[in-house]
């Protein structure tokens, strides 16, 4: 694999998250009914950053939850290795809330489908709005993000890697070409 292009650096990610926060607050006419839920692993940390920014902007504490979708994936039986299962942490009621679902990259739509299935096991939200840092196209399911940081058209032999300081020690987004 070789790095084809650096798409975003730390400053780009910070500016993009700031813009997304303003778009979320504007579309929802404030933050009164919002809760933010991130999909493990990198969506979790983006969700925490987004919730913190909304809380500061609106002077209102925003609940944050984390989804581990391992057992909800439709490809779990296709993978040979043992999946690493972590916990889902939603310590608040999602009933009648406007849920902001966060992931790092939207590609086929299968991760989001699995996240929606799991989320509905926790209750019945008023709305679920999807936020992604990168939308790379090539959907296999009819899923569309409500808020997109950046759209990057990719081929099937390319991959987007999001690096976040909480996991990887740095913030960046790179495009990789597979051999």
N, C-alpha and C positions, 0 to 999 in steps of 0.2 A: 504494500500500500504506500502511496506517496501523497503528500499534501499538495493539493492542486491550487488552493486559494485560501487565504485567511479572510473570512467574511466579516467577522466582528471582533473588536478588541474589547477590553474592559470598559472603556469610555463609551463605546457604541452600545454595549449591553445596558449600561446605566441609563443612558439617554433613552433607549428604547423602552426600558421598564418604566421610566418616568412618564413617557408618552402614553403607554398602555394604561397606567393608573388613572391618568386624567380622562382617557376614553371610557374606562369602566365606570368611574364616578359620574361622568356626564350622562352616559346612557342609562344608568340606574337612578338618576336624579338624587344622587347622594349615596351614602353608605349604610343607611339605617338598617336595611334588611340583608346586607351582604354577609357571606361567609366564604372563605377561600379554602379550596381543597387541592392539594398537589398530588400528582402521580409519582410514586417513587421511581427513580431516585432523584434525578435532577429537577423534575417538576415540583418536588417537595421544597427544595431550596428556593426556587423561583417563586413559589406560592408564599413562602415566609417573607421574602423580600417585598412582594407586591402587597401583602397584608400590612406589613410595617409601614410602607409608603402611604397606603390609603389611610391608616390610622393616624399618621402624622398630619396628612392633608386635611382630614375631616375631624380631627380631634375626637375620634371614636374608636374604641378597641374592636378590631375585626377578628373573629374566631378563625383559627386555621386548623385544618385536618389534613391527614396524609392517607392515601390509598396505596395498598400493596395489592396489585391485580394479578399476582402470579396464578392463582387457582381459577381466575375468570378468563384467562387467555384461551382462545380457541386452538392455539398451536402447542399447548403444553404437552400433549401426547406425542407430537412430532419431534420434539427436542430430545436428544439422547441423554444429555447430561442432567443430573439432578438439579432442579430449580432451587435457587436460594429464596426461601420464604422469609419475609419480614412481617411486621405487624401493620395492620391498618389502625390508625389513630384518629377517630372522630369522636371527640368528647363533648359534643353539643348536638342538639336536635337539628336535623336538616329540614324538618317538616315546614313547608310554606316559606322557606328561605330562598333567596336568590343566591345560588351557588356559583362561584367562579371556579371552574375546573381548570387546572394549570398543568401543562406539560411542556417539555423543552422543544420537541420536534414532532410535527404532524406529517405522517408519511402515508401509510396504507389506510389508516383509520381504525385498525384492529385494536390498538392499545386504548384508544378513546372508547370504543364499543365495550371493551372489557371493563373500563372504569365506570361507564354509565350503568352497566349491569350490577356492579358491586355497590355503587352509590345508591341505587334504588333499593337494595337490601337494607339500607339504613333509614329509609323513610321516603317521603314524597315532597321533594322540593317544589317551590313555586316555579322557578326557572333554573336551568343549568346553562351557563354561558362558558364557552371554551376559549381559553387564552393559550396561545403557543408563541414561543420565542421565534421559531422558524417553521414555516410551512413549505415543504419541499415538493408538494404535488404528488402525482402518481397514486392516487387513491384507489383502493380496492373496494371500499365501502362508501356509501353516500354520507360522509361526515365533513362538516365545514366548520372552521374556527370563526368565532364571533370577533375576536381580537387577535391580530397577527403582528408580531414584531417585524418580521421580514419574510418576504416570499423569495425562495431560491429554487428555481427550476433545476432539477437534477435528472440524470439518467439513472438507470437501474444499476449500473456499475460504479456509481458514486455513492458516497455516504457523507452525512453531516455529523460532525462531532461537536457537541456542546461541552465545554469545560467550564466548571464553576469552582470558585475558590474553596467552597465548603467541602468539595469532594476531590477536586483535582489540583488545588493550590493556585489556580489562576482562572480568570474569566476570559474566554474566547470562544469563537465558533469558527471551525475550519471545514473545508470541503476536501474530502479524500477520494482519490481514485483507486479502486481495487484493481489488482492485477488480473 
